[in-house]
């Protein structure tokens, strides 16, 4: 499985961005997709996750501001980020998971910078 993420960039606090991630390869094995982020000096943390059935899960710091969704083809996941804060600044990584084998796949990361 290969993941290609896009959509990061520089935005002012209070602004919005949308990240996209497209999966290719053995996508039939994917049960869930999502986003993690890692800020400098911090551990990677869950941002949002969505299952193939559409069940979503969000990190506490982004609840109510970020929305994860999947495209019609189910191999694409989007992250709509509203009301961005400087503390949202991080490298955002697309993730796909095969629940059966517990294999995780990672995209290359896309940088989101929120200026105050």
N, C-alpha and C positions, 0 to 999 in steps of 0.2 A: 504494500500500500504506500503510495506517495501522496503527500499533502502539499498543496501550494497555497500559501496565504498571501493576502494583499490588503491594502487599505490603510496602513498606518500612516502617521505623519505628525505634523505639528499643529496644535490647535490651542486656542485660548481657553482658560477656565470658563466653564459654563457652556462651552461649545459641544459639538457632536461629531462623531466619526462612525463609519461602518466598516467593519472588517469582513473579509470574505475568505473562505477556504474551500478548495475543491480537492476531492479525493479521486485518485485513479489507481488502477491496478486491481488487486483482489478485493474490491469493495464489497463483495457479497458477504465477506466475513465480518464486516463492521457492524456493531450493534449500537454504538453511541459515538457522538462527536462532540467536541467542545473546545474551550479555550482556557489556557492557563497563562499566567504572567509572572515575570520575574523582574523585580526592581533591583538596582545596584545594591549589593550587600545584603539582599534578602533572599529567602527561599522561594522557590516556585510555588505559586498558589493557584487554586481553582478559581476561575472567573465564572464560567458557566458551562453547563453540560446539557445535552439533549439526547434522549434515547431514540431508537428507530420508531418507537411508538409515540414520540412527541412529548414525553415527560421531561420536564426541565428542572434544573437545579442550579442555584446561584451561590456564589460566595457572599458572605454577609455584607461586605463592604460595597457591593455593587447592586444589591437588591433594590428594585424600584427605579434604577437608573439605566441598567443595561437589559437588553432583550436578545435572547438567542433564538434563532429559527433555522429551519432547514429548507432548502430549495425543493422544487417539485420532483427533481430527479433523485433526491435523497442522498446524493453524494457531495452536496454542497451545504456548508453551514455558514451562517451570517451572525455577526455580533453587532447590534446597534447600541452605541454608547452615547448616552445623553448626559447632560449636566456634568461634564467631565471636570475633574479636580486635579490639581497638581500631583496629588498622591496616586493618581491613576497612571502616572508616567512609568513605563516599563516596556520590556520586550514581551510581546504577546505571541504565544505559541498555539498553533492549531493542534488538536489532539484527536485521534480516533482510537477506539478500543474494541477489541474482540473479547466479549465477556467469557466465551467458552475457554479460550486459551489464555486469557488475561494478558494478551499482548497489547501494548500501547505503541502507537505510531505518532511521530511528531513531525510537524512542519518546520520550516527554517527560521521562523520567528519574524515578527514585524514590529518595528519600534513605534510606540505611541508616546509623544511628548506633549504634556499639557503645561502651558505657561501660565503664570499667575498674573 
